[in-house]
Amino acid sequence: MSTTQRVAIPLLPTGVPGFDVVLGGGLPEFSFNLISGTPGAGKTTLAHQIMFANASPVRPALYFTVMGEPPIKMLRYQQQLSFFDLAKVGTSVRFIDLSGLLLEQDLSAVLARILEQVKAFGPGIVIVDSFQAIARAMSVGETEQPDLRSFTQRLAAYLTSWQATTFLIGEYYDRELHTNPVLTIADGVFQLSQQADRNSVVRKLQVVKSRGQAVMPGLHTFRMNQAGIQVYPRMSIVTAEGERLRPSGRGATGVAGLDALVGGGIPYGDAVLVSGPSGAGKSVLAAQFVAAGVAQGEPGVIAVFEEHPQEYMRRAHSLGVDLAALERQGSVKMIYIRPLDLSPDETLTAIREAVQQIGAKRVVIDSISGFEMALAPTFRTDFRESLYRLVGSLTGTGIIVLMTMEITQNTVDLRFSPYVISFLTDDIILLRYIEIAGQLRKSMVVVKMRNSAHNANVHMYDITDQGLIIRESLQEYRSGNADAASLPTGVMLPLHPGLTDSEVIVLRALIEQQQASVPELLQRTGIAEQAHVAAALDRLTSLGYAAALPGDTNLRYQPIVQRR
């Protein structure tokens, strides 16, 4: 039984960031393509960007203009873009105006001129802009479609035989593409569109057709700026799931006492939601989480949507986390994303590029509500699906994603998000205000951990100049009256009278472990120095809360008090 070896199709890079990914690697060489879209969608810019990226003395380019305006006018605008290379114009790139010929003679003369120039210069790239102008000029009642089909077929056959990669540019709407004869002849069809939504403009690209290529389906957003066009490929849920590699192990939270509540740290590949009212310490916890990762050799990315990174880092520094120093050493990357016309894929691209740049293992999104506000209105209706793709593509590679969410303090109902997004997260930590003995205090509870056992007791915590510190758990906790706008109230009873906060944290971790060494307790508690853990154990032993295990060279301890 014989086997036939497939011949790989050579691909050309487009020179458009993100477009090659959508195309499955690049443009098939010698293909016959149509770039379509409404006026102002970016068709000419896309064609120029591809042309200047590929044009060379070995592969020259011919650009035929049939737009009724001189090429010099078009070049005046295109040369403002950074990809435009004036040194190539007249040598590797030649512009030929066919508008006068189209008005004075028939279509055969236009085709003859194109073929004449192709034979003379032997281009590797040919662009006809605008092909729609040819169609309008030759329109004579019912004869338009047959004549246009014949012209297109002959043009495609000639240029393919001359081994040229060809682009026809036309102002076609979606409904026209289904009936236009060019669609059946073209190897590739790229549709560009733009839509004004309130005060934002959203641009999208779709590969309607591409022979021999496994392209990414769907609509992909893109931006136009001085650098030209950048495409943001739509990250599919299938891709995110297919890449899922959940490593074993846990990452320390950096918050003293919190690791013991979450079973020893956050499992790698988990998505964590930290939810709470304004001022509860969500961003502080996030900063400590990133700093703890750096201490473990795990760089982190922080995407902020609500305040400038300088202010964010200044506030973190006042609470014991020097993010600026970590950023200078290359262990932390801050991303500031605040325009009001973002697409989810643009956000994901920025985060993924930062992750790849520093090899990040932790990502903070601060906050989800700010992320939603930064999106163009058209994307907010599918916010949950967008967030699902964003989180899934990151956690699927083993990255821990911590997201913050501001909620209104609710005195009766225990809600941790105004969105129904709990299914997107593996772990949920809820921060709340509580009134105790006439004082406003802060409380924390681990609501959910999908991949780990956890402590579900409500604990007090304080925000100090060293960040968040977990205090004692609450007993006899009750919410305020359902018919009154009061804060939740509670009574805090010390479980272990006479102990300091650090000693309570060490004892709690020891009770959870049943037995542990000083290094193990250091990692589990998040306490800064090993000496502090050892000192706490010495006092716990002297007070009868713990005992050293006899006959062990690597000294281990066990609790004497029982688990409550």
TORRO-412748 format. One line per 8 residues: number of its first residue (from 1); their letters; for each residue x, y, z of C-alpha. Coordinates in pm, 1 decimal, m for minus. Layout:
REM residues N
NUM	A	X/Y/Z  ...
This chain:
REM residues 564
1	MSTTQRVA	0.0/0.0/0.0  159.2/323.9/m112.3  140.6/646.6/78.8  133.0/993.1/m70.1  338.9/1258.2/101.2  164.0/1591.6/133.7  338.6/1893.1/m13.3  351.6/2177.1/237.0
9	IPLLPTGV	223.1/2510.9/111.4  484.2/2787.4/157.4  351.4/3064.9/380.2  429.6/3435.7/375.0  432.9/3637.7/697.4  176.1/3915.8/685.6  375.3/4162.0/893.3  52.7/4230.0/1084.7
17	PGFDVVLG	85.3/4135.3/1454.1  m167.0/3864.5/1537.8  m287.0/3807.6/1180.6  m54.9/3512.9/1114.8  m199.3/3340.5/1422.2  m551.8/3382.3/1285.2  m441.0/3248.3/945.6  m279.9/2940.7/1097.3
25	GGLPEFSF	77.0/3045.6/1022.8  66.6/3300.2/741.0  m54.5/3366.1/386.6  m31.7/3081.8/133.6  219.3/3190.6/m129.4  77.3/3251.4/m480.9  m277.7/3266.4/m341.2  m551.4/3488.4/m488.3
33	NLISGTPG	m717.2/3689.8/m210.1  m995.8/3939.1/m154.7  m978.5/4206.0/116.9  m1331.1/4337.8/164.2  m1506.8/4572.5/400.1  m1690.9/4896.6/445.9  m1528.0/5237.6/380.7  m1275.0/5325.9/648.3
41	AGKTTLAH	m1246.8/4971.5/782.6  m871.3/4953.3/710.9  m854.6/4759.0/382.6  m589.2/4974.7/215.6  m382.0/4991.6/533.4  m391.0/4612.3/568.5  m280.8/4567.3/206.4  3.8/4818.2/243.6
49	QIMFANAS	124.5/4660.6/566.4  138.1/4314.9/406.4  305.4/4455.7/95.7  582.3/4648.4/274.4  650.6/4349.9/502.0  716.0/4122.0/203.2  837.0/4345.1/m80.4  1205.5/4309.8/m166.2
57	PVRPALYF	1427.4/4317.1/m476.4  1374.5/3941.1/m502.2  997.4/3967.6/m446.5  889.1/4310.0/m579.9  533.3/4436.4/m544.9  299.0/4606.7/m792.1  15.9/4819.1/m653.7  m251.9/4905.8/m911.6
65	TVMGEPPI	m482.2/5191.1/m809.5  m825.7/5222.4/m968.2  m973.8/5460.3/m710.9  m997.3/5778.7/m915.0  m736.6/5954.2/m700.9  m364.0/5979.8/m777.2  m128.4/5742.5/m592.7  59.6/6040.8/m449.3
73	KMLRYQQQ	m247.3/6133.6/m243.7  m277.0/5782.7/m103.9  94.7/5771.3/m24.7  74.1/6102.2/161.1  m146.5/5935.7/421.4  13.3/5591.0/422.8  363.5/5728.6/483.4  247.1/5845.3/826.9
81	LSFFDLAK	244.9/5480.8/936.1  563.5/5331.5/1079.7  569.2/5028.0/847.8  590.5/5254.3/539.9  940.5/5234.4/387.9  1004.6/5518.7/145.6  1328.9/5354.5/28.7  1126.0/5071.0/m126.5
89	VGTSVRFI	897.0/5299.6/m329.3  1000.3/5301.0/m695.1  1225.1/4996.9/m653.8  1077.0/4705.5/m460.5  731.5/4868.9/m457.0  577.9/5029.0/m766.3  244.6/5213.4/m784.8  56.1/5217.8/m1116.8
97	DLSGLLLE	m257.3/5427.7/m1174.9  m525.4/5256.1/m1388.5  m815.3/5492.9/m1320.6  m775.1/5690.1/m1644.8  m747.9/5373.1/m1853.0  m1063.7/5232.9/m1695.7  m1261.5/5544.1/m1784.2  m1136.1/5571.7/m2142.6
105	QDLSAVLA	m1121.3/5207.1/m2253.1  m1286.7/4873.7/m2182.1  m1208.0/4602.6/m1931.3  m984.7/4412.9/m2172.0  m749.8/4710.1/m2185.7  m728.9/4715.5/m1806.4  m647.1/4345.0/m1795.5  m389.1/4387.2/m2071.1
113	RILEQVKA	m216.1/4670.1/m1882.3  m199.4/4465.0/m1563.1  m49.6/4168.0/m1745.9  194.1/4393.7/m1929.3  327.6/4534.7/m1602.5  342.4/4189.7/m1443.9  548.3/4054.7/m1733.9  779.4/4356.2/m1721.8
121	FGPGIVIV	857.0/4351.0/m1349.9  788.0/3989.1/m1243.9  630.8/4081.8/m907.5  581.1/3840.7/m621.1  293.5/4050.8/m486.6  14.4/4219.2/m684.9  m257.5/4441.6/m536.3  m558.5/4588.9/m720.1
129	DSFQAIAR	m723.4/4873.6/m527.3  m1013.0/4903.9/m566.1  m1152.5/4602.6/m744.7  m1501.7/4729.5/m666.0  m1431.0/5033.7/m885.0  m1372.5/4798.7/m1179.1  m1702.4/4623.8/m1111.4  m1894.0/4953.3/m1102.7
137	AMSVGETE	m1727.7/5086.0/m1416.8  m1817.0/4779.2/m1620.1  m2173.9/4748.2/m1491.2  m2413.8/4729.2/m1784.1  m2740.7/4589.7/m1658.1  m2746.4/4211.9/m1644.2  m2410.9/4169.0/m1817.1  m2214.0/4276.3/m1510.0
145	QPDLRSFT	m2190.7/3942.5/m1333.1  m2080.5/3726.4/m1631.1  m1824.1/3986.6/m1743.1  m1692.0/4033.7/m1391.5  m1661.4/3658.8/m1338.5  m1474.1/3619.3/m1667.0  m1239.2/3908.3/m1585.3  m1170.0/3770.0/m1236.7
153	QRLAAYLT	m1107.3/3417.4/m1360.9  m863.6/3535.3/m1627.0  m683.6/3765.8/m1383.2  m652.4/3488.7/m1123.4  m524.9/3238.4/m1380.0  m263.2/3474.7/m1521.7  m129.9/3597.3/m1187.9  m117.6/3248.7/m1037.0
161	SWQATTFL	77.2/3122.7/m1337.9  319.8/3411.0/m1284.1  357.1/3295.4/m920.6  228.0/3615.7/m767.0  41.8/3646.2/m437.9  m254.3/3866.2/m527.4  m492.7/4088.2/m331.7  m809.5/4246.9/m465.0
169	IGEYYDRE	m951.3/4524.7/m247.0  m1322.8/4600.0/m254.9  m1588.5/4779.1/m52.9  m1819.5/4485.1/m5.5  m2081.5/4440.2/262.5  m2157.9/4103.4/419.1  m2466.4/4045.5/205.4  m2272.7/4113.3/m116.7
177	LHTNPVLT	m2006.0/3853.1/m45.5  m2255.0/3568.3/m74.3  m2351.2/3660.8/m432.1  m2025.5/3805.1/m563.3  m1842.4/3582.3/m815.4  m1507.2/3684.0/m669.0  m1586.6/3480.3/m358.1  m1590.7/3150.6/m547.8
185	IADGVFQL	m1267.8/3225.9/m735.0  m1063.6/3367.7/m447.7  m843.8/3142.3/m236.4  m875.4/3371.9/62.9  m1140.9/3622.6/168.2  m1072.0/3863.1/455.5  m1364.3/4073.9/575.7  m1299.6/4391.5/778.2
193	SQQADRNS	m1570.2/4583.9/961.0  m1610.2/4868.3/1204.9  m1897.6/4953.8/1433.6  m1959.6/5267.2/1637.1  m2103.8/5186.8/1979.8  m2175.1/5497.5/2186.5  m1838.6/5674.6/2202.9  m1623.7/5377.2/2101.3
201	VVRKLQVV	m1536.8/5222.6/1765.0  m1488.8/4846.8/1746.3  m1302.6/4700.6/1447.9  m1325.4/4331.8/1362.0  m1164.5/4097.1/1110.6  m1295.8/3763.9/987.0  m1128.0/3510.2/762.3  m1432.7/3411.3/559.4
209	KSRGQAVM	m1234.6/3170.7/344.9  m879.6/3038.6/317.8  m804.0/2734.7/103.1  m570.9/2480.1/256.9  m544.2/2662.7/590.0  m676.6/2573.0/934.9  m770.8/2927.0/1032.2  m913.1/3051.0/1361.9
217	PGLHTFRM	m1287.6/3093.4/1307.1  m1499.3/3382.9/1425.0  m1452.1/3757.0/1456.5  m1120.1/3894.6/1579.5  m1084.8/4251.6/1700.4  m806.8/4475.7/1573.1  m675.3/4825.5/1628.8  m536.7/5083.6/1388.9
225	NQAGIQVY	m271.8/5324.6/1509.6  54.1/5478.9/1390.4  213.9/5133.6/1378.5  m59.9/5011.8/1144.1  m295.3/4725.8/1223.5  m266.4/4484.4/1514.1  m501.6/4187.3/1531.0  m603.1/4031.9/1860.7
233	PRMSIVTA	m683.5/3665.2/1792.0  m990.4/3538.9/1969.3  m876.9/3294.1/2234.9  m1110.1/2997.0/2211.7  m1227.4/2796.3/2509.9  m1121.4/2476.6/2331.1  m762.4/2602.7/2307.0  m756.7/2696.5/2671.7
241	EGERLRPS	m886.4/2354.3/2776.7  m653.7/2173.3/2537.0  m349.6/2340.5/2692.6  m457.4/2266.7/3049.5  m156.6/2153.2/3250.5  m230.3/2168.8/3622.2  95.8/2113.3/3811.2  99.0/1980.7/4163.6
249	GRGATGVA	186.5/2198.5/4458.5  64.5/2521.8/4612.4  163.4/2885.3/4614.6  192.4/3082.5/4937.5  m50.5/3373.1/4976.0  195.1/3596.1/5161.8  m70.8/3677.1/5423.9  22.4/3558.6/5772.9
257	GLDALVGG	m233.7/3299.6/5878.0  m416.9/3274.6/5546.2  m220.6/2976.6/5412.9  m342.5/2772.1/5709.1  m703.5/2861.0/5621.7  m670.1/2751.3/5257.9  m502.5/2419.5/5325.9  m141.5/2528.2/5289.5
265	GIPYGDAV	m160.3/2773.4/4999.5  m339.3/2820.5/4668.0  m317.4/2517.6/4434.1  m135.7/2596.5/4109.2  m374.2/2655.6/3821.2  m653.8/2786.4/4044.8  m860.4/3098.9/3982.0  m917.4/3291.4/4305.6
273	LVSGPSGA	m1184.3/3556.6/4363.4  m1121.7/3802.0/4648.1  m1445.3/3988.7/4701.0  m1531.8/4265.8/4943.4  m1644.4/4627.3/4991.1  m1429.6/4932.9/4928.3  m1135.9/4963.2/5167.7  m1152.4/4602.9/5284.1
281	GKSVLAAQ	m797.7/4527.0/5164.9  m849.0/4340.1/4837.8  m561.7/4513.1/4658.1  m334.9/4475.3/4961.3  m398.4/4101.1/4966.2  m329.9/4088.2/4591.5  1.5/4273.4/4632.0  110.4/4039.4/4913.9
289	FVAAGVAQ	14.6/3742.4/4698.0  240.1/3861.9/4414.6  529.1/3943.7/4649.5  502.9/3597.0/4807.8  526.0/3445.5/4461.7  845.7/3635.4/4386.7  990.5/3503.0/4713.6  916.7/3150.8/4582.3
297	GEPGVIAV	1078.7/3226.6/4246.4  743.6/3285.3/4076.2  723.3/3619.0/3888.2  387.1/3792.7/3874.8  182.3/4019.6/3647.9  m61.9/4275.5/3788.4  m324.4/4415.9/3549.7  m479.7/4727.5/3702.4
305	FEEHPQEY	m788.5/4891.9/3558.3  m890.7/5149.6/3818.5  m580.9/5344.3/3924.6  m241.7/5432.7/3782.2  38.2/5182.3/3857.5  243.2/5448.4/4038.3  m39.6/5512.3/4283.1  m102.6/5139.0/4315.6
313	MRRAHSLG	263.5/5074.2/4399.4  282.2/5370.8/4637.9  m14.7/5241.1/4835.7  125.7/4886.6/4842.6  461.6/5020.1/4966.5  291.9/5196.5/5259.1  151.9/4858.0/5360.7  478.3/4668.2/5347.6
321	VDLAALER	498.1/4551.7/4983.3  760.1/4720.3/4761.4  619.5/4640.2/4416.9  834.0/4910.1/4255.3  1153.2/4731.8/4363.2  1017.9/4398.9/4239.9  932.6/4557.5/3905.2  1281.1/4706.1/3872.2
329	QGSVKMIY	1438.5/4363.8/3923.9  1211.5/4215.6/3656.1  1007.9/3990.5/3885.1  683.3/4188.4/3856.9  519.5/4344.0/3552.5  251.6/4609.9/3595.8  m3.7/4656.4/3316.8  m223.7/4965.3/3312.5
337	IRPLDLSP	m534.2/4909.7/3100.7  m795.8/5182.1/3123.7  m942.5/5287.4/2785.1  m1316.9/5244.3/2750.4  m1310.3/5063.3/2414.7  m1104.4/4752.0/2487.0  m1186.3/4405.8/2363.8  m1139.0/4102.8/2590.8
345	DETLTAIR	m884.1/3959.4/2348.4  m682.6/4281.7/2350.9  m667.4/4255.9/2729.3  m572.5/3889.8/2711.9  m298.8/3963.0/2457.4  m146.3/4229.9/2682.1  m151.1/3995.4/2982.3  m15.2/3695.8/2792.8
353	EAVQQIGA	268.2/3903.8/2643.2  362.2/4022.7/2991.8  343.7/3665.2/3123.9  575.4/3541.9/2848.4  811.8/3835.7/2893.8  893.3/3759.9/3259.0  782.8/3395.1/3282.2  503.4/3480.9/3525.4
361	KRVVIDSI	338.6/3212.0/3736.8  88.8/3445.0/3902.9  m152.7/3698.6/3754.7  m364.0/3955.1/3939.0  m665.7/4121.1/3775.6  m756.5/4422.8/3987.5  m1045.6/4449.7/3947.5  m1314.4/4258.7/3755.7
369	SGFEMALA	m1552.4/4554.1/3773.3  m1278.6/4781.9/3637.4  m1208.3/4530.4/3361.7  m1573.2/4536.9/3256.9  m1581.9/4916.8/3251.5  m1271.2/4923.2/3028.6  m1446.0/4715.2/2762.6  m1632.1/4864.4/2470.5
377	PTFRTDFR	m2009.3/4850.4/2537.0  m2061.2/4584.8/2269.4  m1843.2/4338.9/2466.2  m2010.4/4393.8/2803.4  m2314.1/4186.2/2710.9  m2088.5/3878.7/2683.6  m1873.5/3969.7/2981.9  m1899.4/3633.9/3158.7
385	ESLYRLVG	m1800.1/3441.4/2845.8  m1509.2/3680.4/2790.4  m1394.3/3640.1/3149.5  m1421.6/3262.0/3117.0  m1188.7/3261.8/2815.2  m947.3/3502.9/2982.3  m920.0/3304.0/3304.9  m922.2/2963.2/3135.3
393	SLTGTGII	m636.9/3047.9/2899.6  m417.7/3145.8/3196.8  m505.4/2882.2/3456.4  m485.3/2618.9/3184.0  m106.8/2658.2/3185.8  m76.1/2629.5/3564.5  m81.4/3002.8/3641.5  m262.0/3111.8/3958.7
401	VLMTMEIT	m504.7/3393.3/3873.6  m625.4/3617.2/4156.1  m912.4/3851.5/4076.5  m1057.6/4121.6/4298.2  m1420.8/4227.5/4296.5  m1576.5/4520.3/4479.2  m1920.3/4451.1/4621.4  m2163.0/4653.2/4829.7
409	QNTVDLRF	m2170.2/4553.5/5195.6  m2483.7/4343.4/5238.4  m2615.1/4306.6/5590.7  m2848.1/4013.2/5534.6  m2742.3/3811.0/5234.0  m2395.6/3659.6/5193.8  m2310.1/3765.6/4838.7  m1958.1/3772.1/4702.5
417	SPYVISFL	m2011.6/3901.3/4347.2  m2273.8/4109.6/4163.8  m2217.2/3877.2/3866.1  m2300.0/3509.7/3845.2  m1934.1/3416.0/3797.5  m1869.0/3184.3/4089.5  m1852.6/2890.9/3847.3  m1548.6/3056.4/3685.4
425	TDDIILLR	m1348.3/3050.9/4007.6  m1193.7/2765.3/4200.2  m1152.4/2955.9/4526.5  m1350.0/3242.0/4683.3  m1233.8/3459.5/4973.1  m1493.8/3700.7/5110.2  m1396.5/4015.0/5301.8  m1660.2/4198.2/5507.0
433	YIEIAGQL	m1703.7/4470.9/5765.1  m1848.1/4374.2/6101.3  m1948.1/4567.1/6414.1  m1804.9/4435.9/6740.6  m1856.7/4618.2/7068.4  m1933.3/4940.1/6885.4  m1622.1/4921.1/6665.1  m1604.5/4863.4/6290.7
441	RKSMVVVK	m1381.0/4563.4/6226.4  m1291.6/4350.0/5926.4  m1367.5/3981.1/5882.6  m1268.8/3716.1/5630.5  m1403.4/3376.2/5535.2  m1288.3/3122.8/5277.2  m1620.7/3051.4/5106.8  m1504.1/2793.3/4856.5
449	MRNSAHNA	m1202.7/2588.9/4752.5  m1268.5/2352.6/4465.3  m944.3/2156.0/4483.9  m864.8/2161.3/4853.8  m1000.5/2128.8/5204.1  m1018.1/2463.0/5385.9  m1112.7/2631.9/5711.0  m1462.9/2778.1/5676.4
457	NVHMYDIT	m1461.5/2973.4/6004.6  m1501.3/3350.9/5997.9  m1178.6/3520.2/6108.2  m1094.1/3873.2/6203.6  m807.4/4047.0/6023.9  m627.6/4379.4/6039.5  m448.6/4589.4/5779.4  m114.1/4699.2/5922.9
465	DQGLIIRE	203.8/4854.4/5788.7  307.7/4495.0/5715.2  m7.5/4415.1/5518.5  m297.6/4189.4/5613.5  m268.9/3981.2/5930.1  m527.1/3717.6/6019.4  m652.2/3732.3/6378.7  m878.9/3507.4/6585.9
473	SLQEYRSG	m1190.3/3334.5/6458.3  m1534.5/3462.5/6552.8  m1772.5/3269.6/6775.3  m2146.6/3327.0/6824.4  m2151.8/3512.8/6496.6  m2485.0/3651.6/6381.3  m2600.7/3889.1/6109.5  m2787.7/4212.9/6168.6
481	NADAASLP	m3166.8/4214.3/6172.6  m3320.1/4150.3/5833.0  m3545.7/4456.5/5867.7  m3267.6/4691.8/5974.2  m2987.4/4849.7/5776.1  m2726.7/4741.3/6028.3  m2382.9/4591.0/5993.8  m2329.7/4226.1/6082.3
489	TGVMLPLH	m2244.3/4189.6/6449.6  m2056.3/3925.0/6641.3  m1872.5/3830.2/6955.8  m1506.0/3734.8/6941.0  m1397.1/3484.6/7202.8  m1025.3/3405.3/7228.7  m967.6/3035.7/7172.4  m624.3/3041.2/7332.0
497	PGLTDSEV	m598.8/3311.6/7600.9  m259.8/3467.1/7667.6  m108.4/3402.3/7323.8  20.2/3661.7/7079.8  m108.0/3680.7/6722.9  199.2/3501.9/6585.5  170.5/3228.1/6845.0  m196.5/3174.8/6761.0
505	IVLRALIE	m112.7/3151.5/6389.9  161.4/2893.8/6454.2  m62.2/2694.8/6689.2  m348.6/2694.2/6440.3  m118.3/2564.2/6165.9  20.6/2300.7/6402.4  m331.3/2183.3/6489.0  m414.1/2153.4/6119.9
513	QQQASVPE	m95.1/1955.8/6050.4  m100.2/1753.9/6376.9  280.2/1754.3/6361.9  531.6/1970.4/6176.8  885.9/2107.7/6176.7  987.4/2473.0/6195.3  1052.6/2500.2/5815.8  713.9/2341.8/5741.8
521	LLQRTGIA	536.4/2584.2/5973.3  728.0/2876.0/5822.5  594.9/2790.2/5477.0  242.9/2716.2/5598.4  193.4/3024.6/5814.1  352.6/3285.2/5589.9  540.7/3437.0/5886.1  837.8/3634.8/5758.6
529	EQAHVAAA	1127.1/3483.0/5956.0  1208.2/3133.8/6079.3  1330.5/3273.4/6411.0  982.4/3407.7/6485.1  831.1/3064.2/6424.5  1090.7/2901.1/6650.8  1026.3/3158.8/6925.4  651.9/3100.9/6902.0
537	LDRLTSLG	703.7/2725.0/6932.0  925.5/2769.8/7237.8  655.4/2969.3/7415.2  377.4/2732.1/7304.6  581.6/2446.6/7448.0  641.2/2629.3/7777.1  268.4/2707.0/7812.6  164.5/2350.5/7739.0
545	YAAALPGD	3.5/2415.3/7399.0  260.2/2208.7/7207.5  529.5/1949.1/7265.4  847.4/1849.1/7084.8  850.6/1492.9/6957.0  1127.1/1290.9/7128.0  1405.4/1114.5/6940.8  1376.1/1313.8/6618.1
553	TNLRYQPI	1698.5/1471.5/6488.7  1495.3/1709.7/6270.6  1290.2/1850.9/6557.7  916.1/1825.5/6505.5  628.0/1946.0/6717.2  275.4/1831.2/6786.8  m16.4/2021.4/6940.6  m151.5/1932.0/7282.0
561	VQRR	m480.4/2117.6/7237.9  m746.7/1939.2/7033.7  m892.9/2046.2/6702.8  m1210.4/2248.8/6756.4
